[in-house]
Amino acid sequence: MERSCQVWASHKAGTEQAGVQFLHGFESPGSHNAWNALDRNMHRQKRKLMGPAVNDRSMRVFEPSMIEQVDIFIKQVAMAHGKPIDMKTRCNYLGMDIIGLLSFGFALDSQTHEKYRFLADEMAAGNRRLNVYMQIPTIPKYRLQVPLNLFWYKTREKVFRLIEFMIKTRMTIDQHAKHDFYSFVADGSKAEGVANLRVKDLWMEAILG
């Protein structure tokens, strides 16, 4: 029993160390978010920043918007009239439309229009790449993802430009005009200005949140 506990403790410590190394490998100087902030105080601040937007009370207020998107999803599925459809893709579009509204009150409308569907597709592709990087510790250890990501530079930049557009669009209306993530953290971001979006809280939380 004691031996089993020692093995488990060793495995747990090794797993945690690997996780820390992975996060360190994907850190950029001055760019931190709730997922990669290793400092306890910074992580606490990031959680405090995001928490009010996604707590139970906030989600109850947002619920009508979510239900509206689910209704669109059901109607789109019903329009297939029994023909086979790709439910995974449909669910991705549903999720991305909800995230767009919850983050910056931005209607992506990817369930009904093709214009912004690339965002859901690229996010899914990005997750697959990240999973591969996680399985090969050498990649984050030596930051090999930096040159590797150049292969997808155009699509990644297209995503960044869209998120930047979403943020700028939201900043043109009153802070509390919509119930979204932005409405809770806009005070600090407005003080910093649009030019610093990519290295500030809104930008980083939008990419990985």
VOPAGU-2260 file (C-alpha; in pm, 1 decimal, decimal comma):
REM VOPAGU-2260
SITE   aa  ch    i         X         Y         Z
SITE  MET   A    0       0,0       0,0       0,0
SITE  GLU   A    1     280,5     237,6      95,9
SITE  ARG   A    2     463,1     155,4    -226,1
SITE  SER   A    3     147,9     228,8    -428,3
SITE  CYS   A    4     111,6     566,5    -256,3
SITE  GLN   A    5     473,3     650,4    -335,1
SITE  VAL   A    6     426,9     558,2    -701,8
SITE  TRP   A    7     108,5     764,1    -721,5
SITE  ALA   A    8     274,9    1064,2    -553,4
SITE  SER   A    9     570,9    1040,1    -789,6
SITE  HIS   A   10     341,1    1020,0   -1092,2
SITE  LYS   A   11     137,0    1315,6    -967,4
SITE  ALA   A   12     448,0    1526,4    -911,9
SITE  GLY   A   13     580,3    1436,2   -1256,3
SITE  THR   A   14     249,3    1521,7   -1420,0
SITE  GLU   A   15     231,4    1857,1   -1242,0
SITE  GLN   A   16     590,8    1937,7   -1339,9
SITE  ALA   A   17     516,6    1850,0   -1702,5
SITE  GLY   A   18     212,7    2075,6   -1690,0
SITE  VAL   A   19     417,7    2364,2   -1553,3
SITE  GLN   A   20     682,4    2316,4   -1824,0
SITE  PHE   A   21     409,8    2308,5   -2088,1
SITE  LEU   A   22     258,7    2635,9   -1966,3
SITE  HIS   A   23     601,2    2800,0   -1942,5
SITE  GLY   A   24     671,0    2698,6   -2301,1
SITE  PHE   A   25     362,4    2879,4   -2426,5
SITE  GLU   A   26     409,8    3197,9   -2225,2
SITE  SER   A   27     479,5    3522,9   -2406,8
SITE  PRO   A   28     646,4    3810,4   -2219,7
SITE  GLY   A   29     378,1    4033,7   -2067,4
SITE  SER   A   30      91,8    3824,0   -2206,6
SITE  HIS   A   31     -88,1    3631,2   -1937,1
SITE  ASN   A   32    -437,6    3489,3   -1898,8
SITE  ALA   A   33    -630,4    3269,6   -1658,1
SITE  TRP   A   34    -487,2    2957,9   -1824,5
SITE  ASN   A   35    -114,6    3033,5   -1823,1
SITE  ALA   A   36     -71,0    3267,6   -1524,4
SITE  LEU   A   37     150,5    3054,6   -1299,1
SITE  ASP   A   38     195,4    3318,2   -1029,7
SITE  ARG   A   39     -72,5    3257,4    -766,2
SITE  ASN   A   40    -157,7    3624,0    -716,2
SITE  MET   A   41    -177,7    3690,8   -1089,4
SITE  HIS   A   42    -389,5    3379,7   -1143,1
SITE  ARG   A   43    -622,3    3491,8    -864,6
SITE  GLN   A   44    -656,5    3832,9   -1029,2
SITE  LYS   A   45    -735,9    3673,7   -1365,8
SITE  ARG   A   46    -999,8    3449,4   -1211,8
SITE  LYS   A   47   -1144,1    3749,4   -1034,0
SITE  LEU   A   48   -1158,6    3929,4   -1367,9
SITE  MET   A   49   -1341,8    3648,7   -1547,4
SITE  GLY   A   50   -1555,9    3518,7   -1261,4
SITE  PRO   A   51   -1835,8    3779,0   -1259,9
SITE  ALA   A   52   -1905,7    3719,6   -1629,8
SITE  VAL   A   53   -1958,2    3344,5   -1596,7
SITE  ASN   A   54   -2095,0    3293,0   -1245,9
SITE  ASP   A   55   -2443,2    3151,7   -1190,1
SITE  ARG   A   56   -2613,0    3488,7   -1154,4
SITE  SER   A   57   -2454,8    3626,5   -1470,2
SITE  MET   A   58   -2539,2    3316,8   -1674,9
SITE  ARG   A   59   -2903,6    3340,7   -1569,8
SITE  VAL   A   60   -2915,1    3691,5   -1714,2
SITE  PHE   A   61   -2746,4    3567,9   -2032,0
SITE  GLU   A   62   -2972,1    3261,5   -2056,9
SITE  PRO   A   63   -3231,8    3415,7   -2296,2
SITE  SER   A   64   -2956,6    3487,6   -2550,3
SITE  MET   A   65   -2833,2    3130,5   -2520,0
SITE  ILE   A   66   -3184,3    2990,1   -2560,7
SITE  GLU   A   67   -3228,4    3200,7   -2873,7
SITE  GLN   A   68   -2917,4    3043,5   -3025,8
SITE  VAL   A   69   -3033,8    2693,6   -2930,5
SITE  ASP   A   70   -3367,7    2764,8   -3100,6
SITE  ILE   A   71   -3180,6    2858,8   -3418,3
SITE  PHE   A   72   -2981,0    2536,5   -3387,4
SITE  ILE   A   73   -3298,7    2327,5   -3360,7
SITE  LYS   A   74   -3456,7    2503,9   -3659,1
SITE  GLN   A   75   -3144,5    2447,5   -3869,3
SITE  VAL   A   76   -3144,9    2077,8   -3785,2
SITE  ALA   A   77   -3517,7    2052,2   -3860,2
SITE  MET   A   78   -3462,6    2211,8   -4201,8
SITE  ALA   A   79   -3256,5    1908,5   -4302,6
SITE  HIS   A   80   -3585,4    1717,0   -4336,5
SITE  GLY   A   81   -3430,0    1389,3   -4231,3
SITE  LYS   A   82   -3119,5    1419,5   -4448,9
SITE  PRO   A   83   -2781,9    1340,3   -4285,0
SITE  ILE   A   84   -2607,0    1646,2   -4139,0
SITE  ASP   A   85   -2273,9    1694,6   -3964,8
SITE  MET   A   86   -2382,7    1748,1   -3603,6
SITE  LYS   A   87   -2025,9    1814,4   -3489,0
SITE  THR   A   88   -1997,3    2111,7   -3723,2
SITE  ARG   A   89   -2343,1    2235,7   -3627,1
SITE  CYS   A   90   -2255,2    2215,8   -3257,8
SITE  ASN   A   91   -1929,3    2402,2   -3321,6
SITE  TYR   A   92   -2119,6    2685,4   -3488,4
SITE  LEU   A   93   -2371,3    2693,6   -3203,4
SITE  GLY   A   94   -2096,0    2709,3   -2943,4
SITE  MET   A   95   -1904,6    2980,8   -3128,3
SITE  ASP   A   96   -2216,0    3196,0   -3169,7
SITE  ILE   A   97   -2282,7    3171,5   -2795,9
SITE  ILE   A   98   -1919,3    3253,1   -2714,3
SITE  GLY   A   99   -1928,4    3555,4   -2945,8
SITE  LEU   A  100   -2231,5    3694,4   -2764,6
SITE  LEU   A  101   -2102,3    3611,3   -2417,1
SITE  SER   A  102   -1756,1    3756,4   -2473,6
SITE  PHE   A  103   -1821,1    4078,5   -2666,4
SITE  GLY   A  104   -2192,1    4080,0   -2748,7
SITE  PHE   A  105   -2094,4    4012,6   -3110,2
SITE  ALA   A  106   -2336,4    3822,7   -3333,6
SITE  LEU   A  107   -2123,0    3588,6   -3543,6
SITE  ASP   A  108   -2436,2    3424,8   -3689,2
SITE  SER   A  109   -2224,6    3132,7   -3805,6
SITE  GLN   A  110   -2525,3    2901,4   -3778,1
SITE  THR   A  111   -2702,7    3088,2   -4056,3
SITE  HIS   A  112   -2426,8    3271,1   -4247,8
SITE  GLU   A  113   -2087,1    3163,4   -4380,0
SITE  LYS   A  114   -1898,4    3491,7   -4325,0
SITE  TYR   A  115   -1750,8    3409,0   -3982,5
SITE  ARG   A  116   -1762,4    3030,2   -3989,7
SITE  PHE   A  117   -1386,9    3015,1   -4035,3
SITE  LEU   A  118   -1354,0    3114,3   -3668,2
SITE  ALA   A  119   -1513,9    2793,1   -3541,0
SITE  ASP   A  120   -1318,9    2586,3   -3793,5
SITE  GLU   A  121    -983,7    2744,5   -3704,9
SITE  MET   A  122   -1047,3    2720,9   -3330,1
SITE  ALA   A  123   -1110,3    2348,2   -3370,8
SITE  ALA   A  124    -792,0    2312,0   -3578,4
SITE  GLY   A  125    -599,7    2512,4   -3318,2
SITE  ASN   A  126    -718,3    2280,1   -3042,3
SITE  ARG   A  127    -594,9    1981,2   -3240,5
SITE  ARG   A  128    -253,5    2140,4   -3283,5
SITE  LEU   A  129    -238,7    2223,5   -2912,6
SITE  ASN   A  130    -322,0    1863,9   -2822,3
SITE  VAL   A  131     -34,4    1744,1   -3041,4
SITE  TYR   A  132     201,6    1992,4   -2876,4
SITE  MET   A  133      94,0    1864,4   -2534,1
SITE  GLN   A  134     181,8    1506,5   -2630,5
SITE  ILE   A  135     533,1    1605,3   -2741,4
SITE  PRO   A  136     704,9    1783,7   -2446,6
SITE  THR   A  137    1002,3    1879,6   -2664,6
SITE  ILE   A  138     785,1    2126,3   -2856,4
SITE  PRO   A  139     690,0    2360,8   -2568,3
SITE  LYS   A  140    1024,2    2302,8   -2393,1
SITE  TYR   A  141    1215,8    2456,0   -2683,2
SITE  ARG   A  142     925,4    2673,5   -2803,0
SITE  LEU   A  143     918,4    2489,3   -3134,8
SITE  GLN   A  144     553,0    2588,6   -3171,8
SITE  VAL   A  145     671,7    2935,8   -3277,0
SITE  PRO   A  146     824,8    2824,4   -3610,0
SITE  LEU   A  147     562,8    2550,8   -3652,7
SITE  ASN   A  148     279,6    2802,7   -3625,4
SITE  LEU   A  149     421,0    2990,5   -3923,7
SITE  PHE   A  150     265,2    2721,1   -4141,7
SITE  TRP   A  151     -75,5    2848,9   -4028,7
SITE  TYR   A  152      15,3    3216,7   -4011,2
SITE  LYS   A  153    -251,2    3338,7   -4255,0
SITE  THR   A  154    -541,3    3157,5   -4090,7
SITE  ARG   A  155    -424,3    3249,9   -3738,8
SITE  GLU   A  156    -387,9    3614,1   -3837,5
SITE  LYS   A  157    -736,6    3606,6   -3988,4
SITE  VAL   A  158    -871,4    3487,7   -3653,0
SITE  PHE   A  159    -676,7    3753,5   -3461,2
SITE  ARG   A  160    -806,7    4025,2   -3692,9
SITE  LEU   A  161   -1165,7    3911,7   -3637,5
SITE  ILE   A  162   -1128,7    3905,7   -3258,5
SITE  GLU   A  163    -971,1    4250,1   -3274,3
SITE  PHE   A  164   -1265,0    4370,5   -3484,7
SITE  MET   A  165   -1509,0    4222,6   -3232,8
SITE  ILE   A  166   -1338,5    4408,8   -2948,6
SITE  LYS   A  167   -1322,8    4739,4   -3134,4
SITE  THR   A  168   -1687,7    4708,4   -3236,9
SITE  ARG   A  169   -1789,3    4647,2   -2876,0
SITE  MET   A  170   -1587,1    4946,0   -2756,9
SITE  THR   A  171   -1795,0    5179,4   -2974,1
SITE  ILE   A  172   -2106,3    5133,2   -2758,0
SITE  ASP   A  173   -2176,1    5186,8   -2389,3
SITE  GLN   A  174   -2000,3    4955,9   -2146,0
SITE  HIS   A  175   -2325,8    4817,3   -2007,4
SITE  ALA   A  176   -2521,1    4814,3   -2333,7
SITE  LYS   A  177   -2490,3    4435,9   -2341,3
SITE  HIS   A  178   -2450,6    4168,9   -2076,8
SITE  ASP   A  179   -2116,5    4018,9   -2175,2
SITE  PHE   A  180   -1760,5    3963,9   -2058,3
SITE  TYR   A  181   -1659,1    4304,2   -2188,4
SITE  SER   A  182   -1911,5    4484,6   -1969,4
SITE  PHE   A  183   -1733,4    4356,5   -1657,0
SITE  VAL   A  184   -1376,6    4446,0   -1754,2
SITE  ALA   A  185   -1412,2    4741,8   -1991,1
SITE  ASP   A  186   -1306,2    5011,9   -1747,2
SITE  GLY   A  187    -945,7    4895,7   -1734,6
SITE  SER   A  188    -920,4    4821,4   -2105,7
SITE  LYS   A  189   -1058,1    5160,7   -2211,7
SITE  ALA   A  190    -796,7    5329,9   -1996,8
SITE  GLU   A  191    -525,6    5139,6   -2185,8
SITE  GLY   A  192    -661,5    5216,7   -2533,7
SITE  VAL   A  193    -723,3    5013,2   -2848,8
SITE  ALA   A  194    -357,1    5005,6   -2953,4
SITE  ASN   A  195    -271,5    4768,6   -2666,9
SITE  LEU   A  196    -551,5    4519,0   -2721,2
SITE  ARG   A  197    -328,5    4226,7   -2812,4
SITE  VAL   A  198    -131,5    4227,8   -2491,7
SITE  LYS   A  199    -405,8    4317,9   -2247,8
SITE  ASP   A  200    -668,0    4122,0   -2060,6
SITE  LEU   A  201    -947,5    4140,4   -2318,2
SITE  TRP   A  202    -729,3    4013,4   -2599,0
SITE  MET   A  203    -571,7    3723,0   -2413,0
SITE  GLU   A  204    -889,4    3604,3   -2243,6
SITE  ALA   A  205   -1073,2    3621,1   -2577,0
SITE  ILE   A  206    -820,1    3396,2   -2748,6
SITE  LEU   A  207    -809,6    3127,6   -2478,1
SITE  GLY   A  208   -1125,7    3185,7   -2284,9
